[in-house]
């Protein structure tokens, strides 16, 4: 299958998420109640008894970003390989207004990557994280899902346009998670140097307000995903001078 993937039809994607509010106390009271319940499952070190309020609040800052019900998207980075110039072109949608950046992303996808019969979306762990998270946040903001992301009720063979590099690397193994950084290292793919990692995105957003720094980090992962897929296809990697942001 991977040998038949048309690289020029692929939209590579990665997104960065943070907690919906900077602190637990700022969260809507109704959602606070639900997070307190959720925290019991998030903190697996405790088997019984309610968590202290301080623990619930800390878990919110540490873990809420990975749940679409308690987090939000602050950056979506995309990339594609241009057929004519052979450039890998990237663009980021970022900001404090989640609905606006989601709408801008949807507008682009609906215009250029709209047909699941022809176009593909590729990312690392997108089947279990990026795509479900993205679709849930679109619903929260009452935004229409593009046809390529309208997956509700679809059978597995009807979602073959979603290419997940983590799933490809599993080769049928269901018990293992491999990070993108580890996979790139194993495949001897050089990755751009960063001054942050995924665990720092929330702090960079809420404390520093540095969206450009987050977008740069997000775009790095988009490039890495593309290089990983090319490596797995046995194709030439993208030369550094061919990687551009638009």
C-alpha positions in Angstrom: 0.0 0.0 0.0 2.6 2.5 1.0 4.4 2.1 -2.3 1.3 3.3 -4.1 0.8 6.5 -2.0 0.9 9.6 -4.2 3.1 11.9 -2.3 1.8 15.1 -4.1 -1.8 14.4 -3.0 -0.9 14.4 0.7 -1.6 17.1 3.2 0.8 16.7 6.2 -0.6 17.9 9.4 0.2 18.5 13.1 -1.5 20.4 15.8 -0.6 21.9 19.2 -3.1 22.0 22.1 -3.3 23.6 25.5 -5.7 23.6 28.4 -8.9 25.6 27.8 -8.0 28.1 30.5 -4.7 28.9 32.1 -5.7 27.6 35.5 -8.3 25.2 36.9 -10.0 27.9 38.9 -10.8 29.8 35.6 -12.6 26.8 34.2 -16.4 26.9 34.1 -17.8 25.4 37.3 -19.7 22.8 35.4 -16.6 21.6 33.6 -14.6 21.8 36.9 -16.9 19.1 38.3 -16.3 16.9 35.2 -12.5 17.4 35.4 -12.5 16.4 39.0 -14.0 13.1 38.0 -11.7 12.8 35.0 -8.7 13.5 37.2 -9.4 10.3 39.1 -8.6 8.3 36.0 -5.8 10.6 34.8 -3.9 10.1 38.1 -3.3 6.4 37.9 -1.1 6.4 41.0 -4.1 6.4 43.2 -6.6 3.6 43.4 -9.3 5.0 45.6 -10.5 8.1 47.4 -11.1 11.6 46.0 -8.1 13.7 44.9 -7.1 16.8 46.8 -8.1 20.0 45.2 -4.5 21.0 44.6 -3.8 17.7 42.8 -6.9 18.2 40.6 -5.8 21.7 39.7 -2.2 20.6 38.9 -3.4 17.7 36.8 -5.5 20.2 34.9 -2.5 22.3 34.0 -0.4 19.2 33.2 -2.9 17.0 31.3 -6.1 18.9 30.2 -4.5 19.8 26.9 -4.7 16.3 25.6 -8.5 16.1 26.0 -10.7 17.9 23.5 -13.3 18.5 26.2 -11.0 20.4 28.4 -8.4 21.8 25.9 -8.2 23.8 22.8 -6.1 24.0 19.6 -3.7 27.0 19.4 -1.8 25.9 16.3 -2.4 23.8 13.2 0.6 23.4 10.9 0.3 21.9 7.4 2.7 21.0 4.6 2.6 19.6 1.1 5.1 18.8 -1.6 4.7 21.0 -4.6 4.8 19.0 -7.8 6.5 21.6 -10.0 9.1 23.2 -7.7 9.6 20.2 -5.5 9.4 22.5 -2.5 7.9 21.4 0.7 5.6 24.3 1.5 4.3 24.9 5.0 1.7 27.1 6.6 0.5 27.5 10.2 -2.8 28.6 11.5 -2.3 29.9 15.1 -3.9 32.3 17.5 -5.9 32.8 20.7 -9.2 32.7 18.8 -9.6 29.0 18.2 -12.7 29.3 16.1 -11.0 31.7 13.7 -8.0 29.5 13.2 -10.2 26.4 12.7 -12.3 28.2 10.1 -9.1 29.3 8.2 -7.9 25.7 8.2 -11.3 24.3 7.1 -11.4 26.9 4.3 -8.0 25.8 2.9 -8.9 22.1 3.2 -12.3 22.5 1.6 -10.6 24.3 -1.3 -7.5 22.2 -2.0 -7.8 18.9 -0.1 -11.5 18.1 -0.2 -11.8 14.7 -1.9 -11.1 11.6 0.2 -11.0 9.6 -3.0 -8.1 11.6 -4.3 -6.5 13.5 -1.4 -4.7 12.1 1.7 -4.0 13.5 5.2 -0.8 12.3 7.0 0.4 12.7 10.5 1.9 10.9 13.5 -0.8 9.3 15.7 -3.5 11.3 13.8 -6.0 8.5 14.0 -6.1 8.5 17.8 -5.2 12.1 18.6 -5.0 14.8 15.9 -8.1 14.0 13.8 -10.5 13.1 16.6 -9.4 16.2 18.6 -9.7 18.4 15.5 -13.2 17.1 14.7 -14.4 17.5 18.2 -13.2 21.1 18.4 -14.9 21.9 15.1 -18.2 20.5 16.5 -17.7 22.6 19.7 -17.6 25.7 17.6 -20.5 24.6 15.4 -18.2 24.5 12.3 -19.0 22.2 9.4 -16.6 19.3 9.0 -14.9 19.1 5.6 -15.9 16.0 3.7 -12.3 14.6 4.1 -12.8 14.8 7.9 -16.4 13.7 8.1 -15.6 10.2 9.6 -18.6 9.5 11.7 -20.0 6.1 11.0 -17.3 5.3 8.5 -15.9 1.8 8.2 -12.1 1.3 8.4 -11.8 0.8 4.7 -13.6 4.1 4.2 -10.9 6.1 6.0 -7.9 4.9 4.0 -7.2 8.5 3.1 -5.8 9.0 6.7 -2.1 7.9 6.7 -0.7 7.5 10.2 3.0 7.1 10.4 2.8 5.6 13.9 0.3 2.9 12.6 2.5 2.2 9.6 5.5 1.7 12.0 3.5 -0.7 14.2 3.2 -3.3 11.4 0.2 -4.8 13.2 1.5 -4.4 16.7 -1.2 -3.1 19.0 0.8 -2.7 22.3 3.4 -0.2 21.4 3.6 3.6 21.1 6.6 5.1 19.3 7.1 8.8 19.4 7.8 10.8 16.3 11.2 11.9 17.6 12.2 8.3 18.4 11.0 7.1 15.0 13.0 9.8 13.2 16.1 8.9 15.3 15.7 5.2 14.4 15.4 6.0 10.7 18.4 8.4 10.9 16.4 11.4 9.9 17.8 14.7 11.0 15.2 17.0 12.6 15.4 20.8 13.2 16.7 21.8 16.6 14.1 23.1 19.0 14.2 25.0 22.2 10.9 23.5 23.4 9.1 20.1 23.4 5.5 19.1 23.6 5.4 19.3 27.4 6.3 23.0 27.3 3.7 24.2 24.8 1.2 25.1 27.6 3.7 27.2 29.5 4.9 28.9 26.3 1.3 29.8 25.4 -0.1 30.8 28.8 3.0 32.4 30.4 5.0 33.7 27.4 2.2 34.1 24.8 4.7 33.1 22.2 2.6 31.7 19.3 5.4 32.1 16.8 7.6 29.8 18.9 4.8 27.2 19.1 4.2 27.4 15.3 7.9 26.9 14.6 7.8 23.8 16.8 4.7 22.5 15.2 6.1 23.0 11.7 9.1 21.0 12.6 6.9 18.0 13.3 5.2 18.4 10.0 8.5 18.3 8.2 9.6 15.3 10.2 6.4 13.4 9.4 6.9 14.0 5.7 10.5 12.8 5.9 9.5 9.7 7.8 6.9 8.8 5.2 9.4 9.3 2.4 11.9 7.1 4.2 9.4 4.4 4.6 8.5 4.6 0.9 12.2 4.3 0.0 12.0 7.8 -1.6 14.5 10.6 -1.5 14.2 12.9 1.5 13.4 16.6 1.2 16.5 18.8 1.0 16.7 21.5 3.7 16.8 24.2 1.0 13.5 23.0 -0.4 11.6 23.5 2.9 9.8 26.8 3.0 7.1 28.5 5.1 4.5 30.5 3.2 
